[in-house]
Amino acid sequence: MKKWHFVIDIEKCLACFNCLVVCKDEFDDNTFPGYSVPQPRFGQKWIDAVPKERGQYPNIDVAYLPKVCMHCANAPCVKASGGAIQKRQDGIVLIDPVKAKGKKDLVKSCPYGLISWNEEANVAQKCTFCAHLIDQGWTKTRCSQACPLEAIKVVYMEDAEFEEMVKAEKLEAYKPELKTKPGGLYKNLYRYTKCFISGSVAYTRDGIERCAEGCKVILFKDKQKIAEQTTDNFGDFKFDKLDEKSGKYQLEFYLDGYNKIVKEVDLATSLNMGEIHF
């Protein structure tokens, strides 16, 4: 049967926090029997945009990871709940606000840290995928409805259809090593999980320093060529989607009329090499 999924594009998220605001609007002071008790006004975020800064001045990249319950197919919280948390046939994972009463240990059962504790109501809580609205015929959650750039979308698809979408849009799981088979996947996740090597190339002619547009830059790892590009009109280059703490790389720079320049870097996290001057 069809299942609900979050599809979240890191490239589009600007951390406007509309998603957080409408989630609060929907669940603060509101009880939805069978789905949730009121979300506390303070201390809980069922969805949040978590920032990550990569690089160094002046080449800095900032991305935001919208974190929300992934409604996993292999959900550790369901296994640990003793029946207090259920995964529906449509893919939505719900905490029963009655059965989960007093079970504070459920907070630790989510490896993503996306279950919160409501001290006043004495119950664990998390995103419900707006199931009370979905069951009334809604085709969007409040957060996806309010996202101005559609960074957060929800889809309702058969498994085979969703798999085609995963391949076509190169969707990925956050922290795949957890093996929870999340129902929510990310696009352009590299902006948050990978790192880059960047810099600017310049040359001096007639006593004037100029941007080296069109300089060929080749990236090597263990003597194997892994990427090549040419600098833009500002002399800038950027090799992205590299693994953090991946060790030594060699870069070769070729500019017509000048001798080759070779640079080595030891990559731990995103690196701005600064200016390379011919």
URLINTA-V175234 format. One record per residue. N is the residue number from 0. PSI is psi in whole degrees, -180 to 180 (999 if undefined). BURIAL is b if it has 24 or more other C-alpha atoms within 12 Angstrom, else e. Layout:
N,PSI,BURIAL
N,PSI,BURIAL
//
This chain:
0,168,e
1,149,e
2,154,b
3,143,b
4,146,b
5,139,b
6,114,b
7,125,b
8,109,b
9,-35,b
10,-28,b
11,-16,b
12,125,b
13,9,b
14,47,b
15,-20,e
16,20,b
17,-38,b
18,-44,b
19,-41,b
20,-46,b
21,-29,b
22,-43,b
23,-42,b
24,-38,e
25,-39,b
26,-18,b
27,131,b
28,11,e
29,133,e
30,131,e
31,94,e
32,132,e
33,-15,e
34,-50,b
35,155,b
36,170,b
37,137,b
38,135,b
39,145,b
40,-34,e
41,152,e
42,-12,e
43,140,b
44,107,b
45,-15,b
46,143,b
47,150,b
48,108,b
49,123,e
50,152,e
51,125,b
52,130,e
53,144,b
54,-172,b
55,155,e
56,137,e
57,3,e
58,89,e
59,138,e
60,129,b
61,129,b
62,160,b
63,133,b
64,105,b
65,115,b
66,124,b
67,157,b
68,130,b
69,-1,b
70,61,b
71,147,b
72,-33,b
73,59,e
74,118,b
75,-32,b
76,-38,b
77,-44,b
78,-35,e
79,-5,e
80,-15,b
81,32,e
82,-4,e
83,-20,b
84,130,b
85,144,b
86,120,b
87,164,b
88,-25,e
89,9,b
90,-11,b
91,132,b
92,125,b
93,140,b
94,123,b
95,114,b
96,-15,b
97,-51,e
98,-25,b
99,1,b
100,127,b
101,-2,e
102,74,b
103,-23,b
104,-16,e
105,-26,b
106,-40,b
107,-9,e
108,-15,b
109,115,b
110,-14,b
111,-7,b
112,35,b
113,15,b
114,132,b
115,163,b
116,125,b
117,101,b
118,-40,e
119,-44,e
120,-9,e
121,48,b
122,151,b
123,145,b
124,159,b
125,-179,b
126,134,b
127,6,b
128,27,b
129,43,b
130,-31,b
131,-28,b
132,-43,e
133,-42,e
134,-11,e
135,0,e
136,2,e
137,147,e
138,3,e
139,152,b
140,165,b
141,-39,b
142,-42,b
143,-33,b
144,-35,e
145,-9,e
146,114,b
147,-27,e
148,9,e
149,38,b
150,-31,b
151,120,b
152,155,b
153,144,b
154,152,b
155,102,b
156,156,e
157,156,e
158,-45,e
159,-40,e
160,-40,e
161,-37,b
162,-38,e
163,-40,e
164,-40,e
165,-45,b
166,-44,e
167,-40,e
168,4,e
169,51,e
170,148,b
171,156,b
172,142,b
173,130,b
174,60,e
175,-22,e
176,-17,e
177,-19,e
178,41,e
179,-5,b
180,64,e
181,143,b
182,-12,b
183,134,b
184,163,b
185,147,b
186,144,b
187,38,b
188,-22,b
189,-28,b
190,-19,b
191,-31,b
192,-17,b
193,180,b
194,175,b
195,164,b
196,125,b
197,172,b
198,-176,b
199,142,b
200,136,b
201,164,b
202,162,b
203,130,e
204,131,e
205,36,e
206,6,e
207,130,e
208,132,e
209,155,e
210,136,b
211,80,b
212,140,b
213,12,b
214,130,b
215,130,b
216,126,b
217,134,b
218,128,b
219,147,b
220,122,e
221,43,e
222,7,e
223,131,e
224,126,e
225,-17,e
226,156,b
227,143,e
228,170,b
229,148,b
230,152,b
231,-171,e
232,-10,e
233,1,e
234,13,b
235,149,b
236,158,b
237,119,b
238,116,b
239,179,b
240,32,e
241,150,b
242,140,b
243,149,e
244,40,e
245,5,e
246,-149,e
247,137,e
248,155,b
249,136,b
250,135,b
251,134,b
252,129,b
253,121,b
254,129,b
255,131,e
256,0,e
257,157,e
258,150,e
259,142,e
260,136,e
261,130,e
262,146,b
263,142,e
264,151,b
265,107,e
266,116,b
267,-49,e
268,179,b
269,135,b
270,127,b
271,115,b
272,-8,b
273,-147,e
274,129,b
275,121,b
276,126,b
277,999,b
//
